[in-house]
Amino acid sequence: MREAGRELACKAAQLYELPPTALRLAEPLDSWEVRPDELQRELAWLGYPGFEHVRAGAKTLSNPAQVLLHAVTQRDLDTRLVEALPWVLTTFTDLNWEWLRDRAKLRNAQNRLGYLVHLAKETASGSREDPVLAKWQQELEEARLAREGTLCRDSMPPAERAWLKTNRPVAAAHWSLLTSLTAEQLPYASR
């Protein structure tokens, strides 16, 4: 039996009004770079409100788990793209978490994913804690790396690294990440 290509699978998902989480997850290569405009287009078609202006043109649906994995494994990523990732986690809590978690761990990106889950929990609507996000965070907590990293900004200059080491949010320090991004800075965070 022959497998449908990505384009045909996207058309079928649209025709049958399937959610993006129903799309097949491809086994990623060991390492790959995703162009920022490609990632922006994928986030737009997942419905991220910050990229509504990008939705014009060909519809390219992607599985949210795959979009997240592509993003958290990038060495450098535009801040606007990073800001969209907690939104993906809160919007698609039915994504294939095991696939995402395991592949993030294989690429030593679990701290990045853990901090994004933390931000997603902070921005989740309602005062009640989302049990799915709490479970995800706990699973990543058990696999947290001691090695310090960045939130997709590996080319960060040494002076900025030094400043962030002492001025980052407590949660970012917990996840051993050099970032100043907080939930309050996310454009879709409830205020």
SEROVEX-226132 format. One record per residue (C-alpha): y, x, z; residue in one letter. Coordinates in steps of 0.5 Angstrom, whole numbers, padded with zeros to 4 digits, always signed. Each point is the difference from the previous one (the first is absolute). Layout:
# SEROVEX-226132
YXZA
...
END
This chain:
# SEROVEX-226132
+0000+0000+0000M
+0007+0003-0002R
+0006+0000+0005E
+0006-0004-0002A
+0006+0005-0001G
+0006+0000+0005R
+0004-0004-0005E
-0005-0005-0001L
-0001-0001+0007A
+0007-0001+0002C
+0000-0005-0006K
-0006-0004+0003A
+0003+0001+0007A
+0007-0004-0002Q
-0004-0005-0004L
-0004-0002+0006Y
+0006+0001+0005E
-0004+0005+0004L
+0003+0004+0005P
+0002+0007-0001P
-0005+0002+0005T
-0006-0003-0004A
+0001+0006-0005L
-0005+0005-0001R
+0001+0007+0004L
-0001+0006-0004A
-0002+0006+0003E
+0006+0005+0000P
+0000+0007-0003L
+0000+0005+0006D
+0007+0001-0001S
+0005-0003-0005W
+0008-0002-0001E
+0002-0007-0001V
+0007+0000-0003R
+0005-0003+0004P
+0002-0005-0005D
-0007-0002-0001E
-0001-0001+0008L
+0007-0004+0000Q
-0003-0005-0006R
-0007-0001+0004E
+0004-0002+0007L
+0005-0004-0004A
-0006-0004-0003W
-0003-0001+0007L
+0006-0004+0001G
+0004+0005+0004Y
+0007-0003+0001P
+0004+0007-0001G
-0003+0001-0007F
+0001-0007-0003E
+0004+0003-0005H
-0006+0004-0003V
-0004-0006-0001R
+0002-0001-0007A
-0004+0003-0006G
-0008+0001+0000A
-0004-0003+0006K
-0004+0006+0003T
-0004-0003+0007L
-0003+0005+0004S
-0004-0001+0007N
+0005+0001+0006P
-0005+0005+0003A
+0000+0004-0006Q
+0008+0000+0000V
+0000+0002+0007L
-0005+0006-0001L
+0004+0002-0006H
+0006+0000+0004A
-0002+0004+0007V
-0003+0005-0004T
+0006+0002-0004Q
+0003+0007+0002R
+0007-0003-0001D
+0002-0007-0001L
+0007-0004+0000D
+0002-0003+0006T
+0001-0007-0003R
-0008+0001-0002L
-0002+0002+0007V
+0004-0006+0003E
-0004-0005-0004A
-0006+0002+0003L
+0000-0003+0006P
+0001-0007-0003W
-0006+0001-0005V
-0004+0001+0007L
+0003-0006+0003T
-0001-0005-0006T
-0007+0002-0002F
-0004+0000+0006T
-0006-0002-0004D
+0000+0007-0004L
-0006+0004+0000N
+0002+0004+0007W
-0007+0004+0000E
+0001+0003-0007W
+0008+0002+0002L
-0002+0002+0007R
-0005+0005-0003D
+0003+0003-0006R
+0006+0001+0004A
-0004+0004+0005K
-0003+0004-0005L
+0007+0002-0003R
+0002+0001+0008N
+0005-0005-0001A
-0002-0004+0006Q
+0007+0001+0004N
+0004-0002-0006R
-0004-0006+0000L
+0000-0001+0007G
+0008+0000+0000Y
+0000-0005-0005L
-0004-0005+0004V
+0004+0002+0006H
+0006-0002-0004L
-0003-0006-0003A
-0002-0003+0007K
+0007+0001+0002E
+0003-0004-0006T
-0006-0005+0000A
+0004-0007+0001S
-0001-0004+0006G
+0000+0003+0007S
-0008+0000+0001R
-0004+0006-0002E
-0004+0000-0007D
-0007+0001+0002P
-0002+0003-0007V
+0006+0005+0001L
-0002+0002+0007A
-0007+0001-0002K
+0002+0005-0006W
+0005+0004+0005Q
-0006+0000+0005Q
-0005+0003-0005E
+0005+0005-0003L
+0002+0002+0007E
-0007+0002+0001E
+0001+0005-0006A
+0007+0002+0001R
+0001+0008-0002L
+0004+0005+0004A
+0002+0003-0006R
+0008-0001-0001E
+0002-0003-0007G
+0005-0004-0003T
+0000-0008-0003L
+0000+0002-0007C
+0005+0006+0000R
-0004+0006+0000D
+0006+0004-0003S
+0005-0001+0006M
+0004+0006+0001P
-0001+0004+0006P
+0006-0003+0004A
-0001-0007-0001E
-0007+0001+0003R
+0003+0004+0006A
+0005-0006+0001W
-0006-0005-0001L
-0004+0003+0005K
+0005-0001+0006T
+0003-0007-0003N
-0006-0004-0003R
-0002-0007+0003P
-0005+0001+0005V
-0005-0004-0004A
+0001+0005-0006A
-0002+0006+0005A
-0006-0004+0003H
-0002+0000-0007W
+0002+0008-0001S
+0005-0002-0006L
+0006+0003-0001L
+0004-0007-0002T
+0006-0004+0002S
-0002-0006-0003L
+0000-0006+0005T
-0002-0007-0001A
+0007-0002+0001E
+0002+0004-0006Q
-0005-0004-0004L
+0004-0005-0005P
-0005-0006+0001Y
+0000+0001+0008A
+0002-0006+0004S
+0006+0001+0004R
END
